[in-house]
Amino acid sequence: MYQTILFDLDGTITDPGIGITNSVMYALEKQGIEPPAREELYVFIGPPLRTSFEKYFGITGERFDQALHDYRENYLARGIYEAELIPGIRELLIALKEAGKTLIVATGKPTPMAEEVLRAFDVLKYFDFVSGPDLTETVNIRKSDAINYALSGLGVTDKASCLMIGDRDNDILGAKGAGVASAGVLWGYGDRQELSGAGADFILKRPGELLPLILN
C-alpha cells in the first residue's frame, strides 16, 4: 500500500528525553529561570523550540535567540548522545529497505543535527532523504513543509503511496497538511487521545506493527 515512508525523529526513531530536557534546562538556567521537573519539559519534544519557549516560559525575540543558542550549545556537545534508539526500529528500517521502500526523516530538528543523531546510531544509511529546518529556523519549521520538501526533493508525486509516522499531534497534523496518510505511535511522547484527536489514520503500539501495515 505504501511506498514512501516518512518518519519523525524524536520520540519515533529515538528516545531523546534526557538530551533534550537537559538542553532546555541549560538554556533556562542561562536565562536565570529555575527549571521545573524534567517530566514537565517533555512537552518540548516534538514541537518547534520557538513555540515551546514562548508558550511555557514567555521567551521571545532576542531572549529566544539566546535561549536557542544556549540550547544548541549543550545539545551539540552532549544532548545528541543522551538518547536511545527505540527498540525494534533498526530491524524495521532494515526490513523496509529490503522491501524496496523509500525512507525519509521529516523532523523539526535542524537537518545537520538530525543527520548527526542518525549517524550516531548508525541508521542514517537507511534513509534516502532527511528533511528539517535550516539552522536559522526560518524555513521548513512546520512538519507539512518538511514533508513536502522531502517529497519534492525525491520527485515523489503519488501522495497516496506515502505514510507519515510520528508520536505527536504535530506529526499527524503535518501529514494532513501535506495530504499524506499518517500513523501515530504510542512508544513516544504523545498518547492515544492526542493522536486520535489530531486525526491519525492508524495508531500503533509497537514498531513491529508497522511492517504488516506498510507491506500488506
Secondary structure by P-SEA (a helix, b strand, c coil): cccbbbbbcccccccaaaaaaaaaaaaaaaacccccccccccccccccaaaaaaacccccaaaaaaaaaaaaaaaaaccccccccccaaaaaaaaaaaabbbbbbbccccaaaaaaaaaaacccccccbbbbbcccccccccaaaaaaaaaaaacccccccbbbbbccaaaaaaaaaabbbbbbbccccccaaaaaaaccccccccaaaaaaaaac
